[in-house]
Amino acid sequence: MKAIKIPSFLHEVFGEQQSIATILVILAFGGCLTLAVSLVFPDILHSLPLWRGILALLLIFDIFCGCIANFTRSTSNFYAARKKQRIVFIAIHVHILLVAVLLDTDMVYAVGIWAYTIAGAVIVNTLIGKSSQHFIGGLLLSIGIGGTFLLSNIQPYMLLAGTLFMLKVLFSFAVDHYGGAEQRA
């Protein structure tokens, strides 16, 4: 697949170059899963003002797309070469908290998922360049997913969004999948 140069304002999402097919897959995954959530759980939007529902779905779309985008070589290497931007990216990820507020769901679960994800991502990020990074990232992700599924009272749509948020930030993003940090050193 031929890579195209990504405009600089989209580097944080797609990296510096990406194939059109990959971009389409990322957007299709995020769009289809977001649409599925809104169709399977239409009641999540009924009692809310339209703007809150739309904003919540946009944040959910971002979570879903990020799960896949962060696994691409271009996005992974873009952040691997930029340690400060990597830390900022981890720190600004409050999406799951905003989704919980916008959808008026139980904040305790959202805060727990968010805190675990950010703490795990910080730990995994400190392991860049070490052979244990993938293993520790996978271990923390597995513990987090297992713990999240044990939260029996969480709404199914929040369970899905929270689990994929964890995948996006803790493993898909925090792990240097292609050794980009070592290549730029």
N, C-alpha and C positions, 0 to 999 in steps of 0.2 A: 504494500500500500504506500502510495506516494504521500509524503508529509508536506503540509502547507505551513507557511510561517504564520504564527498566531499574533494578532495585534497585541501590543504591550499591555493594554488595559485588561486583556483576558489571560495574561500569563499565569496569574494566581489560580486560575481555573484549569487551563489546558496545558500549561507549560509554554515553551517557546515554539514548538512545532508539533503538529498532530495530524494524523490522517483525517480526511473528511469522514470516512467510514467510522472511525473511532469516535469522533465527535457525535455523529448521528446515533451510534449505539448508546453512548452515554446519555444523550437527551431522550432517546426512545425509552431506555430503561427507567429513567427518572419520571418521564411523562406517563408512561403506561402504569407504573406502580402507584403514582400519585392519583391517577384517574381511578385505578382499582380501589384504592382506599376510599375515595369519595363515593364510589358506587356501592361498595360492600358495607360501608358505614355512613349512609347518608344522614343519619340522625346527629352526627357530630356537628353539622352546620345549621341545623334547623333553628335552634334557639339563639343563634348568634347574629350580630349585625353582619351584613355581607362583607364589609371590609375586613373584619377579623377572620372570617372563614377563608377569604382569598389570601390574606397574608399568611395564615397558618399553612395553607396548602402550598404556597410558594416556598416557605421554609422547609416543609416536608420534601418538596421537589428538590431543593438544594441538597438536603441530606442524602436523598437517594442518588442523585447524580454524582455527588462527591464520593460516594462509596466506590464507584467505578472509575471516575476520573483520576483519583489519587493512586490507583493501581497502574496507570499508564507510565511508561518510561519517561516521557516528557515532563509530566507533572511531578513525579517522584524525584527526578534529577534536578528540576527547577528549584525545589525546596531544599534538596540535599546540599545544594551549593550556596544556600542563603540561610545561615543559622538564625539570624535575628528574625527574618520573615517567618521562619518555621515556628519560633517561639510565639510570635505575635499571632500567627494562624491558630495555634493551639489555644491561646488565651482568649481570643475573640469568639470561640465557638460556644455560644450560649443558645444556639438554635433550639435545642430540646426544651430549655426553660421557657423560651418565648412561645413555642408551640403549646406548651402546657398552659401558659397564661392566656393565650389567645383562644384556646379551645375550652378553657375553664375546667381543666382536669386536675386531679390530685397532684399538687406540687411536690409532695414528699417523695414520690417515685421519681419524678423528673429531676429533682435536686440530687437524689442518690445516684441515678444513672449518670448525670452530668459530672458530679464530683468524682466518681470512680473513673469515668472516661478521661477526664482531664488529668487526674493523678497518674493513671496508667500511661497516658500519652507522654507525660513529662518523664516518667521513668524510662519508657522505650526510647524516647528521643535522646536521652543521655547515653544510650548504648550504641549510637551510630558509629559504624566502623568496627564494632565488636562482633565476633562470630555468633554470639548468643542473642543478638537483637531479634532476629526472626522468631526464635524459640520463645523468648520471654514475651514478645508481642503476642504470639499465638496463645501462650499460656494465660496471660492477663485477659485477652479477649475471650477465651473459653470460660474462664472463671466468671467474667462479667456477664456473658450470655447465660451461663447456668444460673447465676444469681438473679438475673433479670427475670428469667422464666419462673423462678420460684416466687416472684411477687404476684401472688394469686389474684389480687384485687385490681391490678392495673388493666386499663381498657385495652382491648386488642390492638387498636390503631396506635396507641402510645407504646405498646410493647414492640410493635413493628418499627415504629419511628425511633424508639430508644435503642433497640438492638442495632439497627443500621447506622444510627448516630455513633454508637460505640465502634462498629466496624470501620466507619469512615475516619474517625479521629484517632482512635487507639491503634489500629492496625494498618488500614489502608494508607493513612497519612503519616503516622509517626515512624513507621518502618521505612528505611532506605532500601527499597526493593531491588535496585539495580546498581548499587555501589556508587551512586553519583557523588557522594561526599568524598569518597576516596579518589575518584577520577579528577576532581577539581583541586585536590590538596597538593 
